[in-house]
Amino acid sequence: MRKPARLLPGDPIDVVAPSSSFDRERFERGVRALREIGLVPRYSERIFEKQGHLAGGDAERRAELEKALRSDAKALILARGGYGLLRFATELREVPVKTVIGYSDATVLHEIWRRAGVPSIHGPMCTQLGEDAAEVERLRRLLMGGDPGAIEWRPRTARGGRVEAVLAGGNLASLASLCGTALQPRFAGSIVLLEDLNEPPYRLDRLLTQLLLSGALEGAKGFVVGDLVGEGEDPSGRDAVVAERLLLLGVPIAFGAPFGHAGRNQPVALGLPHAFDADAGRLVPLDSPTS
């Protein structure tokens, strides 16, 4: 494992938009939240460009990301997820020892960082920061070397048990999209975090079946399942179909964890060992993502 350096008050943090375009007002709220915890957000005006459903063309988005990867900042945070990284992610030249923050489409970067042995943070992106003060404070502690404490929730437990293992995973659709590529996931020996939205039961079944048949989930030690719905979506049948697919693996599974697209998204370090109690709804970090 190669740990990034912890951030200090006054340190820069690069903000990049390698995926979908985004709302500027929400972005600026996130920038204020980063400043409130003592960081100095840096970004170019180019990230506000739009090209169809993307935040600019592939060449521009890739160049912006690679510039941030080479910069003197110890961390970078995505402006928004959506889609776009997979169009060029396999061509990225290097994995620097710096912290990547985001979720959704950032799952692609989390998988690259995991392979390189560098921890990353699954959590709010710039357009989500500021919605919950507790999430911002937890992010500050993770970045600056503090103890973020346990994440606790009232679980919907599909299979009980307790396990300690490295936490991995992210957005379900993004993980399934990596199957058959150079970034094919392999989660043997890991606790797997999963979340998504806009996926009705039959599509959740399809995504999980793809991951199962590819071998991506073989040997997983447990599953922490976050939100599977967005605002206004019908949740009917979603837990049931995910449980039916994952129970085949015979490991602890708990639903309802505070991760995802439904307005709650507690930051958590991927690539590091955690203790997971599926009966209690508790996820405890056993190491720090920065040194």
N, C-alpha and C positions, 0 to 999 in steps of 0.2 A: 504494500500500500504506500502511495505517495500522497501525503497530506498537504493541501494548500496552506499557506500562512494565514493566520487569523487577521482579520481586518481591525484597524484602529480608527478612532474618531478622526475625521479629516481625510481618510483614504478615498481615492476615487473608486467608482464602480461603473463599468461600461454597460450601457443599455443598448440592446440590438434588436432588430426586427427581421429575423431570417425566415419568418413564416407568413401568416396572414396580415392584412392591413388591420387597423384598429382605430378606436375612438380617441381623439386627442384629449378631450376633457378628462376621461378616466386615466389616460396616460399621465397627464400633468398632476393628478391627485396622487398617483403612485410615486412620481418624482418627489413630491413634497414629503411623502412618508419616508422615503429613503434619506432625505435631508434631515428629517426630524430624529433619526437614529444616528446622526453624525456623519453620514457618508456624503460623497460629492458625486452625484450622477453625471455621466458624460455621454453625450449622444450627438449625432449630426442631424441636421434638418432633413437629410435624405430619407430618414426612416419614416417620414410622413408621406412618402410617395406611395402611389397605388398602381398596380398593374393587374387588372381583373380582380381575382380573389386574393392576390398576393401583395405583399408590401414591397413592390418593385420587381424587376427582372431577376432571374437566377444569378447572373453575373454580379449584379449590384449587391444583392443580399449576401451572396457568398463572400464577396470582397469585404463587406462591412463586418461580417462575423470573423473572418480571418484577421482583420485588423485588430479587433478586440482580443482575439486569442494571442496576438503578439504584443499587446500593449503592456504597460507597467502596472495596470490594475490587477488586484489579487482576485477579483470576482467579476462576473458578468451576469446580467439578468435579462431575460427576454421581455420584450414589450407585450407580446401576445403569442398564443399558440395558434391553433387552427390547423394549417397545413402548409408545407413548403420545404421543410428541411430535408426530407428524403430525396428530393430532386438532386441534391449535390452532397449530401452528408458523407457518402462513401469516398468522396474525393478530397475531404479535408486532410491537410498535410500533416498535422501534428495535434497532440493532446497535451496542452500545457498544464502544469500543476497549478491550476486556479479553479475556484469554485464556480460552477454553473448553477443558476437558479431558474426554476420554471417547472411547468407541468404540461399536460396536453401534448402538443407537437414536440416539446422539449424532451419527451421520452426518448426520441432518437439520440439526442446528445447524452442523456443519462446512460444509455446502453453503450455508447462509445466510451464514455468516461469509466464505466464499470469495467470494461475490458482492459482499459489502461491502468486499472488499479488506483484511480483517483476518485475520492468521494465527491458527491454532488448533492444538491438540495432540491427535492421535490416540494414545490410550494408555490405561493402566489407569484404571478408575474406582475410587471409594472402596472398593467391596466386593472389588476385585482387588488393590489396593495392599497391599504387605507380603508377597506371595507370593515376590517376587524382589527382593533388595536392589539389584541392578544396575539394575532398572527404576526404582526409587525414586530412585537417584542420577542416572540420566539425566534423569528428570523435573525434579529439582532444578536441574540445569545448564540445561535449556531454559528454565525459569521465571526463573532468576536471572542469565541472561546468560553462562553458561559455555559452553565448547565441548563438546558432547555426544559428538563423534567420530563415526566411521563406524559404520553397522550392517552387520555381515558375517555371512554364513551359507553353508552348503554348498548351492548351488542345484540344483534340477532345472530345467535350462534348456530351454525349448521353442523359443526362437529367440534367438540370441546378439546381442550388440551393446552399444553404449554410447551414452547420450543424457543431455543436461542439459536439464531443464525443471522447471516448477513441479509439486510433488507435490499430488495431490488424491485424492478417492475415499473409501473406507471400507467399510462393510458392504454386501455385494452385494444382499441382499434389501431393505435400506432404500433403496438407490439405485434399484432397480427400482420400488419403491413410489412414488417421486417422479415417475416418467414420467407425463405427461399432467396434471400439476398445475402450479401456479404456480412450483414449485421444480424443474421439469424440468432435469436435469443436462445440461451441455455441457462435455466434457472435451478439446476441441480444444487442442492445444499442451501438454498435461499428461502427466506420468507418473501413471498411475492405480494406486492401492493398492486391492486387493480382498481381502476375507476373509469367511468365513461358517461356519456349522455347521448341522447338522440338515437339510441339503439334499442328497438323493441325486442321482445324475447327471442324471436326467431333469429335475429341478427346477432344477439349475444351468444346464442347457441352456435351459430356459424363461426364466429370469431374464436370462441373457446375450443371448438372442435378442431379448427385449423391449428391452434397452438398445441393441442394435445397430440394430433397426428404428426406434427412436425418434430415432436420430442422436446419442445421448448420447456414444458412443465414437468418433464420426467425428473423425479428426485427432489422436487420442491418440498420444503419442510412445513409450509403453512401458507395461508392466504388471508391477507388483510384487505377486505373489500370496502372501498369507499363509496361515494355516491354513484348511482347508476342512472340517475335522472337529472334533468335540468328543470328550471322553473316552468310550471304549467304542464309537465309531461305526466302521463299516466304510468305509475310505477308497477301496475299489475303484472305479475308473472315474472318479473325480472330477477328477484332474489331466487325464486324457485328454479329457474332454468340454469342460473349460474351455479347454484348449489348442486343440482343434479349432475352437471358436468364435472365439477371439482371434487365432489365426494368420491369419484372413482379413484382418487389418489390417496385416500385414507389418512389425510393429515388435518390438523386444526384449521377451521375456517370460521371467520367472524365477519358479519356484514355491519354496515352502519358507521364505519370509521370516518372521522372528519377530514376527508380528502376529496377533492374533485371540483366539479363545475357548478355545484348547487349552492354557492354563496358561503361555503366554509371550506377552508383548505389549509390546515395546519402544516407548517413547514416540517419536513422530516429528512434526515440524511440518508441517502442511498449509498450502498457500498460499504456500510458499517454494520457491525453486529448489534442486534436488538433482542430483547426478551419479549415474546409475544404470548399473552394469555387470552385465548379465544373465549373462555368462559367469563372472565371479568371484563373484557373489552379494554385491554391495556397493552400499550406498546412502549417499551422503555429503552432508550438508547444506552448502549454499553460503552460507547467511545465518542470522541468528538471529531467532527469533520475537518477541523482546522488545527494547526499546531502553533 
